[in-house]
Amino acid sequence: MGSGSGGFMCAADFSLRGHEVRFYSRTGERFKPVIEKGGIKLIGKMEELPGDFAKISLITTDIKEAISGADLIVNPLPFFGVRNYAKLVAPHIEDGQTLVYFGKGGGAIEYYQVFKEMGVKKEVYLGDTNTLPYGASYMGDNVVRLESRTWEIITTAFPGKNTDKVIQTLKKVYPMYSIRKAQSPLETVLVDYNAITHIPPMLCNAGRIESGDKSFHLFGKDSLTPSVVRLMEKVDRERMALSKALGIRPYTLEEEILHVRWNPHGENYVLPLYEAIHTPFLEMCEGPFKLETRHLLEDVPYGLVTYSSLGDMLNVPTPVVDAEITMAEALLDRDFRSTGRTVERMGIDPSWDLKTLNKYLQEGEI
């Protein structure tokens, strides 16, 4: 569900590896060339795939038709669209189905809340991952580019007691991946690569971006300089402090990057962050060429604001995170703190102790 880069990549990947795929979008605008050409053209790193043209069993704007009888429903899209999709799915979800949101942790909580609000009584398994399973870019027409696979994805369910079931189903489409079971449903929220890595180069290169400099690459060496990486590292260490306060064993961003690049065919080792973050597959990604993009519009309110809110609840200082929020608000003239994802918006009472919080996260109620 969803016709962005993640949706195109999932549809192509699953189809080329032998699964029956139905592809759904609310408008279907991007489906026209896919229908005309009979499928999706994949370019880029395709060593693991048998071909480069993926036929799709069904392309539709009818949500009931799309999900009826499906074993696995995946929803890769920016977080600000999750609630709308959950409302579309709720009347048609069936007992026994597994639905996983890809892109940013916490999607399962959002789906759970919407289903509860809409009176859904079906026995379904809701999961999410901390990131997309790929670095991929929609290139226009019917073409998607695979830049790299995210070899390890942290996966949870909400309630957390269903995590094993979600992972069991997800392994059917990603048998070659390392699917890491989250220590808590909040681990996928915290290990948010985009919130940590997108915002420093966006803020520090605002002039280049706003002027439309076509040579700009978010992870280029002239954009992601040592001082910008140092800012990224400060955010990461505040994120780690939040994890520790929740009883979650944290890894540094450098270690997480090692996990992401895990490959059964090669050796890996931890690099300093500046070296780890500079890779050909990241450096090749063009733009963005404006500030009003998901790199700020999604990652600040649904990433940094969540960090800050958890910090307030747990009495963990987040000064660099807070500074980045303030800068993004000033640049875009928006109030991300009032519109973003706080603990309250995840159904969490900030007065809860850790025992009560963990019961809610595992059971869905206290």
Wavefront OBJ file of the C-alpha trace (Angstrom):
o trace
v 0.000 0.000 0.000
v 1.518 3.276 -1.178
v 3.118 4.302 -4.458
v 6.258 6.066 -3.255
v 9.797 4.752 -3.606
v 9.220 2.151 -0.881
v 5.972 0.918 -2.406
v 7.468 0.532 -5.867
v 10.538 -1.226 -4.470
v 8.569 -3.672 -2.303
v 6.223 -4.536 -5.176
v 9.107 -5.157 -7.586
v 11.244 -7.086 -5.098
v 8.453 -9.360 -3.871
v 7.255 -10.110 -7.403
v 10.730 -10.913 -8.738
v 11.227 -13.341 -5.857
v 8.086 -15.299 -6.665
v 5.306 -13.798 -4.540
v 1.872 -12.768 -5.761
v 1.737 -8.984 -5.353
v -1.171 -6.568 -5.301
v -0.198 -2.912 -5.551
v -2.524 -0.287 -4.038
v -2.521 3.514 -4.022
v -5.262 5.905 -3.041
v -5.083 7.930 -6.286
v -3.374 5.564 -8.710
v -1.717 8.444 -10.569
v 1.685 6.739 -10.649
v 0.126 3.456 -11.755
v -0.610 4.611 -15.317
v 2.840 3.807 -16.784
v 3.005 0.589 -14.738
v -0.303 -0.553 -16.255
v 0.707 0.563 -19.751
v 4.044 -1.304 -19.592
v 2.771 -4.306 -17.673
v 4.919 -3.940 -14.563
v 7.822 -2.235 -12.807
v 11.323 -1.773 -14.234
v 14.054 -2.177 -11.618
v 17.518 -0.658 -11.998
v 20.541 -0.538 -9.675
v 21.965 -3.244 -7.410
v 20.106 -6.405 -8.361
v 22.586 -9.200 -7.644
v 20.046 -11.157 -5.567
v 17.248 -10.982 -8.166
v 16.564 -13.155 -11.241
v 15.619 -10.258 -13.557
v 14.837 -6.570 -13.833
v 11.160 -6.478 -14.843
v 8.511 -7.249 -12.236
v 4.984 -8.187 -13.239
v 2.302 -7.195 -10.734
v -0.738 -9.456 -10.230
v -3.145 -6.632 -9.429
v -2.859 -2.837 -9.556
v -5.810 -1.158 -7.894
v -7.251 1.850 -6.084
v -9.833 -0.371 -4.364
v -8.561 -1.074 -0.844
v -10.930 -3.983 -0.203
v -9.824 -5.688 -3.410
v -6.176 -5.056 -2.545
v -6.095 -6.629 0.916
v -8.771 -9.327 0.689
v -7.205 -12.666 1.591
v -3.665 -11.258 1.767
v -1.263 -13.028 4.120
v 0.944 -9.947 4.516
v 0.035 -6.293 4.014
v 2.935 -3.821 3.919
v 2.571 -0.071 4.109
v 5.773 1.801 3.152
v 5.152 5.558 3.192
v 5.995 8.705 5.200
v 4.643 8.594 8.738
v 2.250 11.498 8.240
v 0.158 9.256 5.971
v -0.200 6.302 8.352
v -3.409 7.379 10.096
v -5.210 7.925 6.784
v -4.209 4.478 5.553
v -5.256 2.891 8.840
v -8.733 4.411 8.441
v -8.961 2.999 4.914
v -7.886 -0.479 5.982
v -9.911 -0.772 9.207
v -13.308 -1.747 7.672
v -11.742 -4.482 5.511
v -9.029 -6.094 7.650
v -9.519 -9.833 8.204
v -8.762 -12.234 11.051
v -5.243 -13.633 10.948
v -3.730 -11.004 8.682
v -0.346 -9.401 9.382
v 0.165 -5.725 8.561
v 3.618 -4.142 8.779
v 4.412 -0.461 8.405
v 7.822 0.274 6.860
v 9.689 3.538 7.198
v 9.705 4.754 10.780
v 9.019 3.027 14.071
v 5.681 3.461 15.824
v 3.414 2.714 12.875
v 1.969 -0.328 14.648
v 0.939 1.858 17.593
v -0.775 4.268 15.179
v -2.671 1.442 13.446
v -3.637 -0.054 16.822
v -5.071 3.265 18.018
v -7.076 3.835 14.826
v -8.443 0.272 14.845
v -9.459 0.720 18.479
v -11.153 4.053 17.722
v -13.044 2.461 14.814
v -14.152 -0.577 16.810
v -12.169 -3.212 14.886
v -12.485 -6.563 16.706
v -10.494 -8.745 14.303
v -7.495 -10.724 15.495
v -4.717 -9.129 13.449
v -0.975 -8.707 13.910
v 0.347 -5.159 13.592
v 4.066 -4.549 13.196
v 6.567 -1.925 12.157
v 10.270 -1.619 11.377
v 12.742 1.116 12.225
v 13.487 1.830 8.560
v 12.692 0.808 5.014
v 14.210 -2.527 3.972
v 15.953 -0.690 1.111
v 17.647 2.447 -0.007
v 15.545 3.071 -3.112
v 14.379 5.951 -5.310
v 11.363 6.216 -7.600
v 12.817 7.489 -10.884
v 9.601 8.336 -12.702
v 7.518 6.409 -15.236
v 7.531 2.737 -14.124
v 11.147 2.739 -12.880
v 12.530 2.311 -9.360
v 16.231 2.312 -8.449
v 17.613 -0.024 -5.786
v 20.649 1.584 -4.151
v 21.164 -0.891 -1.347
v 19.378 -3.362 0.881
v 19.009 -2.648 4.579
v 20.352 -6.035 5.577
v 19.151 -5.780 9.174
v 15.764 -4.354 10.105
v 14.620 -3.981 13.700
v 11.057 -5.271 13.936
v 8.356 -5.070 16.576
v 4.624 -5.502 16.981
v 2.078 -3.584 18.946
v 1.170 -4.951 21.361
v 4.719 -6.245 21.790
v 3.506 -9.729 22.745
v 2.795 -10.338 19.028
v 6.315 -9.569 17.807
v 7.321 -13.201 17.173
v 4.245 -13.701 14.973
v 5.028 -10.580 12.922
v 8.651 -11.643 12.431
v 7.594 -15.155 11.430
v 5.450 -13.734 8.609
v 7.994 -11.118 7.552
v 10.699 -13.776 7.168
v 8.645 -15.329 4.362
v 9.371 -12.320 2.144
v 12.824 -11.522 3.547
v 14.451 -14.912 4.215
v 17.928 -13.500 3.464
v 17.629 -10.549 5.878
v 18.604 -10.363 9.523
v 15.314 -9.453 11.197
v 16.229 -8.239 14.673
v 13.538 -8.571 17.318
v 13.042 -5.245 19.067
v 13.678 -5.243 22.802
v 10.617 -2.994 23.153
v 8.049 -1.490 20.761
v 9.877 1.790 21.415
v 13.187 0.485 20.048
v 11.997 0.912 16.450
v 10.926 4.459 17.349
v 14.337 5.295 18.808
v 16.609 3.692 16.197
v 15.352 6.151 13.593
v 18.178 6.523 11.079
v 16.398 9.290 9.187
v 15.780 11.465 12.253
v 19.439 11.117 13.222
v 21.073 11.491 9.802
v 18.761 13.613 7.616
v 18.308 16.686 9.748
v 21.906 17.886 10.424
v 22.835 18.156 6.703
v 19.421 19.699 5.924
v 19.877 22.417 8.545
v 23.552 23.043 7.847
v 23.071 23.241 4.074
v 19.789 25.178 4.079
v 21.144 27.908 1.777
v 22.321 25.454 -0.875
v 19.052 23.515 -0.699
v 16.777 26.544 -0.863
v 18.714 28.037 -3.793
v 18.134 24.812 -5.741
v 21.809 23.886 -6.105
v 21.595 20.873 -8.451
v 24.995 19.615 -7.309
v 23.650 19.062 -3.796
v 23.610 15.507 -2.445
v 22.409 15.110 1.152
v 25.191 12.640 1.985
v 27.828 14.093 -0.330
v 31.257 14.764 1.144
v 30.877 18.515 0.592
v 27.524 18.454 2.473
v 28.261 15.963 5.223
v 31.503 17.476 6.504
v 33.192 16.473 9.792
v 31.376 19.151 11.811
v 27.981 18.137 10.384
v 28.712 14.502 11.245
v 29.699 15.636 14.750
v 26.236 17.214 15.136
v 24.694 13.948 13.967
v 26.747 12.063 16.561
v 25.487 14.341 19.374
v 21.875 13.560 18.436
v 22.700 9.867 18.343
v 24.180 9.896 21.840
v 21.071 11.622 23.203
v 19.022 8.899 21.510
v 21.183 6.275 23.233
v 20.586 7.914 26.626
v 16.820 7.604 26.061
v 17.231 3.907 25.240
v 19.238 3.288 28.402
v 16.581 5.013 30.513
v 13.980 2.641 29.027
v 16.095 -0.430 29.734
v 16.889 -0.963 26.054
v 20.470 -1.886 25.222
v 21.595 0.773 22.723
v 24.145 0.517 19.948
v 25.947 3.555 18.571
v 24.958 4.757 15.123
v 28.289 3.411 13.876
v 27.380 -0.050 15.180
v 23.859 0.186 13.751
v 25.326 1.040 10.336
v 27.432 -2.112 10.604
v 24.240 -4.118 11.220
v 22.516 -2.474 8.244
v 25.396 -3.400 5.965
v 25.492 -6.974 7.200
v 26.024 -9.273 4.278
v 26.384 -13.055 4.460
v 29.070 -12.919 1.765
v 31.553 -10.549 3.379
v 33.298 -9.423 6.547
v 32.304 -6.223 8.320
v 33.807 -4.052 11.017
v 32.863 -0.834 12.786
v 34.234 2.383 11.263
v 34.352 5.873 12.794
v 31.043 7.601 12.072
v 32.448 9.984 9.442
v 33.758 7.044 7.423
v 30.732 4.852 8.095
v 28.230 7.445 6.880
v 30.082 8.086 3.611
v 29.244 5.263 1.238
v 28.690 5.196 -2.530
v 25.045 4.157 -2.245
v 24.233 7.090 0.058
v 26.373 9.635 -1.765
v 24.645 8.886 -5.094
v 21.218 10.082 -3.863
v 20.433 13.452 -5.430
v 18.942 16.415 -3.556
v 16.637 17.315 -1.969
v 16.358 20.693 -3.667
v 13.884 22.350 -1.304
v 13.415 22.547 2.460
v 9.732 21.564 2.359
v 10.433 17.839 2.060
v 9.955 14.749 4.229
v 13.574 15.094 5.434
v 12.250 17.856 7.720
v 8.448 17.588 7.472
v 8.484 13.942 8.594
v 11.718 13.487 10.507
v 11.366 16.499 12.818
v 7.750 16.066 14.057
v 7.720 12.244 14.040
v 11.357 11.713 14.986
v 12.981 14.516 16.973
v 9.788 15.695 18.682
v 9.238 12.120 19.868
v 12.795 11.997 21.251
v 12.242 15.297 23.066
v 8.902 14.172 24.505
v 10.416 10.914 25.760
v 13.253 12.937 27.265
v 10.777 15.057 29.217
v 9.000 11.934 30.469
v 12.206 10.120 31.454
v 14.092 13.175 32.766
v 16.779 12.676 30.115
v 18.192 15.956 28.702
v 18.011 16.344 24.903
v 19.575 19.790 24.266
v 20.895 19.116 20.749
v 17.648 17.464 19.663
v 15.725 20.452 21.039
v 18.026 22.890 19.231
v 17.481 21.126 15.916
v 13.704 21.239 16.407
v 13.888 24.984 17.095
v 16.031 25.605 14.002
v 13.723 23.570 11.764
v 10.680 25.404 13.127
v 12.337 28.768 12.414
v 13.426 27.809 8.887
v 9.996 26.483 7.887
v 7.875 28.760 10.109
v 6.079 25.781 11.623
v 5.239 24.624 15.134
v 6.422 21.024 15.060
v 6.195 20.639 18.835
v 2.426 21.151 18.836
v 1.749 18.956 15.788
v 4.385 16.242 16.244
v 4.276 12.811 17.838
v 4.524 13.084 21.607
v 4.245 10.291 24.150
v 0.648 11.313 24.776
v -0.135 10.823 21.085
v 1.219 7.279 21.367
v -1.294 6.581 24.140
v 1.331 6.948 26.882
v 0.698 8.866 30.095
v 3.957 10.728 30.924
v 3.319 10.116 34.637
v 3.613 6.330 34.235
v 6.523 4.504 35.829
v 8.570 2.059 33.737
v 6.606 -0.964 34.940
v 3.301 0.561 33.810
v 4.818 1.779 30.541
v 6.224 -1.642 29.711
v 2.896 -3.326 30.476
v 1.178 -0.970 28.026
v 3.824 -1.607 25.378
v 3.547 -5.385 25.698
v -0.201 -5.758 26.265
v -1.735 -2.670 24.636
v -3.442 -1.718 27.888
v -2.667 -1.275 31.581
l 1 2 3 4 5 6 7 8 9 10 11 12 13 14 15 16 17 18 19 20 21 22 23 24 25 26 27 28 29 30 31 32 33 34 35 36 37 38 39 40 41 42 43 44 45 46 47 48 49 50 51 52 53 54 55 56 57 58 59 60 61 62 63 64 65 66 67 68 69 70 71 72 73 74 75 76 77 78 79 80 81 82 83 84 85 86 87 88 89 90 91 92 93 94 95 96 97 98 99 100 101 102 103 104 105 106 107 108 109 110 111 112 113 114 115 116 117 118 119 120 121 122 123 124 125 126 127 128 129 130 131 132 133 134 135 136 137 138 139 140 141 142 143 144 145 146 147 148 149 150 151 152 153 154 155 156 157 158 159 160 161 162 163 164 165 166 167 168 169 170 171 172 173 174 175 176 177 178 179 180 181 182 183 184 185 186 187 188 189 190 191 192 193 194 195 196 197 198 199 200 201 202 203 204 205 206 207 208 209 210 211 212 213 214 215 216 217 218 219 220 221 222 223 224 225 226 227 228 229 230 231 232 233 234 235 236 237 238 239 240 241 242 243 244 245 246 247 248 249 250 251 252 253 254 255 256 257 258 259 260 261 262 263 264 265 266 267 268 269 270 271 272 273 274 275 276 277 278 279 280 281 282 283 284 285 286 287 288 289 290 291 292 293 294 295 296 297 298 299 300 301 302 303 304 305 306 307 308 309 310 311 312 313 314 315 316 317 318 319 320 321 322 323 324 325 326 327 328 329 330 331 332 333 334 335 336 337 338 339 340 341 342 343 344 345 346 347 348 349 350 351 352 353 354 355 356 357 358 359 360 361 362 363 364 365 366
